[in-house]
């Protein structure tokens, strides 16, 4: 009976995996087909008769895709660095120092996880108008950093509390400063850092709402917003849409393969003693 239970669990996991990756496979497969094959046989693999790179040619010839890709890359990387820097420093302070309001401050930061930042769009737009940042990309970085900090502080603080206090006390005895101890603590919480990076990168890279409001100019469009130029009111270039979406998925897939082990360790930490 035990092997039947294991078989059922593995079957359920395989089924869930197929359901999860099927949309990605459909997008990639159809991006290499001609228009007729996309509508006639969307579930089939490209063949010698249906194989066509017209979508990728359109993406690079009719749009500044390299510029959109670069904008998304800059916004995502800078936002992640700021989230990790500010979030890890705040998490270290909450985990290491005991002061009045420590618990309340931690709960206050955790509340930000439950409140979607899009609910404050009007207020954010008013604040950005008052700040008048020199570039729409800077506005996006500020918003994404603010939206990612609550989760980063919550996850990192839980891991930093598990770092043995004896290690930090030994470093203090040796004359290390608090900043030095902070930097020494970061390698010990790599699973949490990988988790924070993956969880924050996907919504930042795939976001359409704030780029549509703040970065609609051609020179500041992100890759997801750039893909919308192939969607028309009456005629849509589905070859170009699918090709641009395929290219836009590459950084997320690469990041997952790089940090997948750290992500799994971070998500499962504490489940097994």
One Martini backbone bead per residue (centre of mass of N, CA, C, O) as a GRO file, in nm:
protein
  273
    1UNK     BB    1   0.054   0.065  -0.016
    2UNK     BB    2   0.295   0.259  -0.014
    3UNK     BB    3   0.352   0.259  -0.323
    4UNK     BB    4   0.077   0.383  -0.395
    5UNK     BB    5   0.120   0.654  -0.257
    6UNK     BB    6   0.371   0.735  -0.416
    7UNK     BB    7   0.240   0.717  -0.694
    8UNK     BB    8   0.021   0.932  -0.641
    9UNK     BB    9   0.212   1.167  -0.580
   10UNK     BB   10   0.372   1.161  -0.848
   11UNK     BB   11   0.128   1.195  -1.033
   12UNK     BB   12   0.040   1.470  -0.924
   13UNK     BB   13   0.307   1.619  -0.984
   14UNK     BB   14   0.313   1.565  -1.288
   15UNK     BB   15   0.043   1.700  -1.352
   16UNK     BB   16   0.116   1.980  -1.244
   17UNK     BB   17   0.360   2.027  -1.428
   18UNK     BB   18   0.208   2.012  -1.698
   19UNK     BB   19   0.012   2.246  -1.637
   20UNK     BB   20   0.236   2.466  -1.586
   21UNK     BB   21   0.412   2.423  -1.872
   22UNK     BB   22   0.212   2.435  -2.114
   23UNK     BB   23   0.202   2.742  -2.181
   24UNK     BB   24   0.503   2.768  -2.243
   25UNK     BB   25   0.518   2.559  -2.472
   26UNK     BB   26   0.310   2.694  -2.658
   27UNK     BB   27   0.461   2.957  -2.702
   28UNK     BB   28   0.726   2.838  -2.815
   29UNK     BB   29   0.615   2.668  -3.049
   30UNK     BB   30   0.443   2.903  -3.195
   31UNK     BB   31   0.693   3.094  -3.252
   32UNK     BB   32   0.789   2.869  -3.494
   33UNK     BB   33   0.539   2.954  -3.663
   34UNK     BB   34   0.303   3.006  -3.868
   35UNK     BB   35  -0.003   3.143  -3.883
   36UNK     BB   36  -0.166   2.896  -3.976
   37UNK     BB   37  -0.055   2.691  -3.761
   38UNK     BB   38  -0.151   2.833  -3.504
   39UNK     BB   39  -0.468   2.784  -3.575
   40UNK     BB   40  -0.474   2.478  -3.673
   41UNK     BB   41  -0.201   2.368  -3.476
   42UNK     BB   42  -0.126   2.454  -3.156
   43UNK     BB   43  -0.033   2.146  -3.034
   44UNK     BB   44   0.195   2.133  -3.233
   45UNK     BB   45   0.485   2.085  -3.364
   46UNK     BB   46   0.723   2.189  -3.549
   47UNK     BB   47   0.775   2.174  -3.890
   48UNK     BB   48   0.898   2.197  -4.203
   49UNK     BB   49   0.629   2.351  -4.297
   50UNK     BB   50   0.579   2.544  -4.020
   51UNK     BB   51   0.844   2.667  -4.004
   52UNK     BB   52   0.904   3.003  -3.854
   53UNK     BB   53   1.083   3.340  -3.815
   54UNK     BB   54   0.894   3.596  -3.843
   55UNK     BB   55   0.858   3.690  -3.550
   56UNK     BB   56   1.160   3.761  -3.488
   57UNK     BB   57   1.197   3.955  -3.723
   58UNK     BB   58   0.980   4.158  -3.630
   59UNK     BB   59   1.090   4.229  -3.353
   60UNK     BB   60   1.377   4.346  -3.467
   61UNK     BB   61   1.257   4.540  -3.703
   62UNK     BB   62   0.980   4.690  -3.559
   63UNK     BB   63   1.151   4.700  -3.288
   64UNK     BB   64   1.308   4.795  -2.969
   65UNK     BB   65   1.384   4.528  -2.803
   66UNK     BB   66   1.663   4.585  -2.681
   67UNK     BB   67   1.559   4.827  -2.515
   68UNK     BB   68   1.338   4.685  -2.350
   69UNK     BB   69   1.523   4.471  -2.227
   70UNK     BB   70   1.717   4.670  -2.088
   71UNK     BB   71   1.509   4.809  -1.907
   72UNK     BB   72   1.420   4.556  -1.752
   73UNK     BB   73   1.701   4.482  -1.649
   74UNK     BB   74   1.759   4.738  -1.488
   75UNK     BB   75   1.511   4.744  -1.305
   76UNK     BB   76   1.546   4.461  -1.181
   77UNK     BB   77   1.835   4.475  -1.068
   78UNK     BB   78   1.809   4.732  -0.896
   79UNK     BB   79   1.570   4.639  -0.725
   80UNK     BB   80   1.703   4.386  -0.603
   81UNK     BB   81   1.940   4.527  -0.468
   82UNK     BB   82   1.770   4.713  -0.285
   83UNK     BB   83   1.609   4.494  -0.145
   84UNK     BB   84   1.853   4.340  -0.024
   85UNK     BB   85   1.986   4.570   0.126
   86UNK     BB   86   1.749   4.689   0.293
   87UNK     BB   87   1.626   4.419   0.393
   88UNK     BB   88   1.879   4.302   0.539
   89UNK     BB   89   1.925   4.538   0.736
   90UNK     BB   90   1.646   4.527   0.871
   91UNK     BB   91   1.658   4.228   0.952
   92UNK     BB   92   1.910   4.249   1.132
   93UNK     BB   93   1.791   4.448   1.336
   94UNK     BB   94   1.543   4.273   1.423
   95UNK     BB   95   1.717   4.013   1.505
   96UNK     BB   96   1.950   4.151   1.699
   97UNK     BB   97   1.767   4.378   1.821
   98UNK     BB   98   1.632   4.497   2.130
   99UNK     BB   99   1.329   4.690   2.123
  100UNK     BB  100   1.097   4.909   2.122
  101UNK     BB  101   0.887   4.783   1.869
  102UNK     BB  102   0.992   4.528   1.725
  103UNK     BB  103   0.733   4.362   1.676
  104UNK     BB  104   0.564   4.586   1.547
  105UNK     BB  105   0.753   4.637   1.306
  106UNK     BB  106   0.737   4.353   1.189
  107UNK     BB  107   0.427   4.356   1.145
  108UNK     BB  108   0.418   4.609   0.968
  109UNK     BB  109   0.584   4.483   0.737
  110UNK     BB  110   0.394   4.230   0.691
  111UNK     BB  111   0.142   4.383   0.587
  112UNK     BB  112   0.259   4.444   0.298
  113UNK     BB  113   0.199   4.156   0.183
  114UNK     BB  114  -0.134   4.187   0.190
  115UNK     BB  115  -0.094   4.459   0.021
  116UNK     BB  116  -0.150   4.585  -0.269
  117UNK     BB  117   0.012   4.834  -0.447
  118UNK     BB  118  -0.225   4.913  -0.647
  119UNK     BB  119  -0.407   5.059  -0.431
  120UNK     BB  120  -0.172   5.308  -0.437
  121UNK     BB  121  -0.155   5.457  -0.715
  122UNK     BB  122  -0.246   5.749  -0.664
  123UNK     BB  123  -0.041   5.814  -0.442
  124UNK     BB  124   0.213   5.744  -0.603
  125UNK     BB  125   0.173   5.955  -0.825
  126UNK     BB  126   0.186   6.201  -0.639
  127UNK     BB  127   0.471   6.145  -0.529
  128UNK     BB  128   0.618   6.148  -0.807
  129UNK     BB  129   0.543   6.434  -0.881
  130UNK     BB  130   0.690   6.563  -0.635
  131UNK     BB  131   0.975   6.432  -0.702
  132UNK     BB  132   1.060   6.423  -0.998
  133UNK     BB  133   1.200   6.213  -1.165
  134UNK     BB  134   1.426   6.186  -1.437
  135UNK     BB  135   1.299   5.885  -1.466
  136UNK     BB  136   1.083   5.626  -1.517
  137UNK     BB  137   1.274   5.403  -1.412
  138UNK     BB  138   1.302   5.518  -1.126
  139UNK     BB  139   1.007   5.488  -1.051
  140UNK     BB  140   1.000   5.180  -1.076
  141UNK     BB  141   1.218   5.119  -0.866
  142UNK     BB  142   1.075   5.243  -0.621
  143UNK     BB  143   0.820   5.067  -0.632
  144UNK     BB  144   0.953   4.782  -0.628
  145UNK     BB  145   1.106   4.819  -0.366
  146UNK     BB  146   0.860   4.871  -0.183
  147UNK     BB  147   0.709   4.597  -0.257
  148UNK     BB  148   0.964   4.398  -0.163
  149UNK     BB  149   1.038   4.454   0.140
  150UNK     BB  150   0.844   4.296   0.326
  151UNK     BB  151   0.930   4.009   0.237
  152UNK     BB  152   1.232   4.038   0.286
  153UNK     BB  153   1.221   4.097   0.591
  154UNK     BB  154   1.065   3.847   0.679
  155UNK     BB  155   1.255   3.624   0.570
  156UNK     BB  156   1.538   3.724   0.672
  157UNK     BB  157   1.475   3.743   0.977
  158UNK     BB  158   1.422   3.439   1.022
  159UNK     BB  159   1.711   3.349   0.940
  160UNK     BB  160   1.884   3.536   1.129
  161UNK     BB  161   1.777   3.402   1.397
  162UNK     BB  162   1.940   3.118   1.324
  163UNK     BB  163   2.194   3.244   1.383
  164UNK     BB  164   2.444   3.203   1.576
  165UNK     BB  165   2.539   3.400   1.842
  166UNK     BB  166   2.835   3.304   1.882
  167UNK     BB  167   2.952   3.413   1.616
  168UNK     BB  168   2.900   3.716   1.675
  169UNK     BB  169   3.046   3.732   1.946
  170UNK     BB  170   3.324   3.646   1.836
  171UNK     BB  171   3.351   3.889   1.643
  172UNK     BB  172   3.342   4.107   1.864
  173UNK     BB  173   3.591   4.012   2.020
  174UNK     BB  174   3.775   4.059   1.749
  175UNK     BB  175   3.657   4.362   1.647
  176UNK     BB  176   3.403   4.364   1.496
  177UNK     BB  177   3.177   4.519   1.331
  178UNK     BB  178   2.850   4.541   1.253
  179UNK     BB  179   2.895   4.549   0.947
  180UNK     BB  180   3.076   4.300   0.936
  181UNK     BB  181   2.869   4.103   1.056
  182UNK     BB  182   2.655   4.144   0.843
  183UNK     BB  183   2.831   4.039   0.599
  184UNK     BB  184   2.880   3.756   0.740
  185UNK     BB  185   2.570   3.668   0.740
  186UNK     BB  186   2.477   3.641   0.441
  187UNK     BB  187   2.598   3.355   0.359
  188UNK     BB  188   2.402   3.208   0.578
  189UNK     BB  189   2.132   3.324   0.391
  190UNK     BB  190   2.105   3.218   0.090
  191UNK     BB  191   1.822   3.092   0.066
  192UNK     BB  192   1.674   3.361   0.122
  193UNK     BB  193   1.794   3.524  -0.111
  194UNK     BB  194   1.691   3.341  -0.339
  195UNK     BB  195   1.392   3.369  -0.269
  196UNK     BB  196   1.368   3.676  -0.297
  197UNK     BB  197   1.461   3.701  -0.590
  198UNK     BB  198   1.250   3.520  -0.731
  199UNK     BB  199   0.984   3.640  -0.612
  200UNK     BB  200   1.052   3.940  -0.721
  201UNK     BB  201   1.123   3.913  -1.025
  202UNK     BB  202   0.863   3.817  -1.161
  203UNK     BB  203   0.674   4.069  -1.106
  204UNK     BB  204   0.867   4.278  -1.224
  205UNK     BB  205   0.904   4.165  -1.516
  206UNK     BB  206   0.569   4.118  -1.560
  207UNK     BB  207   0.490   4.402  -1.541
  208UNK     BB  208   0.223   4.642  -1.665
  209UNK     BB  209   0.097   4.869  -1.498
  210UNK     BB  210   0.332   5.078  -1.437
  211UNK     BB  211   0.450   5.107  -1.726
  212UNK     BB  212   0.180   5.216  -1.846
  213UNK     BB  213   0.188   5.481  -1.658
  214UNK     BB  214   0.523   5.564  -1.663
  215UNK     BB  215   0.646   5.396  -1.951
  216UNK     BB  216   0.517   5.478  -2.253
  217UNK     BB  217   0.759   5.554  -2.377
  218UNK     BB  218   0.971   5.423  -2.607
  219UNK     BB  219   1.249   5.465  -2.430
  220UNK     BB  220   1.087   5.322  -2.149
  221UNK     BB  221   1.015   5.048  -2.220
  222UNK     BB  222   0.923   4.739  -2.158
  223UNK     BB  223   0.894   4.417  -2.259
  224UNK     BB  224   0.589   4.384  -2.201
  225UNK     BB  225   0.502   4.653  -2.331
  226UNK     BB  226   0.631   4.598  -2.612
  227UNK     BB  227   0.437   4.356  -2.688
  228UNK     BB  228   0.173   4.542  -2.733
  229UNK     BB  229   0.233   4.655  -3.029
  230UNK     BB  230   0.114   4.373  -3.165
  231UNK     BB  231  -0.163   4.467  -3.045
  232UNK     BB  232  -0.463   4.509  -3.197
  233UNK     BB  233  -0.791   4.588  -3.257
  234UNK     BB  234  -0.804   4.398  -3.537
  235UNK     BB  235  -0.486   4.328  -3.566
  236UNK     BB  236  -0.267   4.052  -3.483
  237UNK     BB  237   0.075   3.966  -3.423
  238UNK     BB  238   0.134   3.653  -3.314
  239UNK     BB  239   0.425   3.598  -3.384
  240UNK     BB  240   0.543   3.843  -3.227
  241UNK     BB  241   0.417   3.791  -2.954
  242UNK     BB  242   0.539   3.505  -2.902
  243UNK     BB  243   0.835   3.587  -2.942
  244UNK     BB  244   0.852   3.805  -2.718
  245UNK     BB  245   0.767   3.614  -2.486
  246UNK     BB  246   0.998   3.415  -2.515
  247UNK     BB  247   1.228   3.620  -2.462
  248UNK     BB  248   1.110   3.720  -2.178
  249UNK     BB  249   1.155   3.431  -2.029
  250UNK     BB  250   1.460   3.377  -2.005
  251UNK     BB  251   1.552   3.518  -1.736
  252UNK     BB  252   1.367   3.353  -1.546
  253UNK     BB  253   1.476   3.074  -1.617
  254UNK     BB  254   1.772   3.125  -1.549
  255UNK     BB  255   1.729   3.210  -1.252
  256UNK     BB  256   1.603   2.947  -1.158
  257UNK     BB  257   1.848   2.761  -1.220
  258UNK     BB  258   2.042   2.913  -1.028
  259UNK     BB  259   1.819   2.933  -0.760
  260UNK     BB  260   1.667   2.661  -0.702
  261UNK     BB  261   1.813   2.545  -0.456
  262UNK     BB  262   1.773   2.792  -0.270
  263UNK     BB  263   1.465   2.799  -0.291
  264UNK     BB  264   1.405   2.520  -0.170
  265UNK     BB  265   1.555   2.567   0.096
  266UNK     BB  266   1.387   2.816   0.182
  267UNK     BB  267   1.096   2.680   0.175
  268UNK     BB  268   1.197   2.416   0.365
  269UNK     BB  269   1.275   2.558   0.605
  270UNK     BB  270   1.180   2.390   0.908
  271UNK     BB  271   1.033   2.119   0.822
  272UNK     BB  272   1.312   1.985   0.906
  273UNK     BB  273   1.515   1.867   1.178
   0.00000   0.00000   0.00000
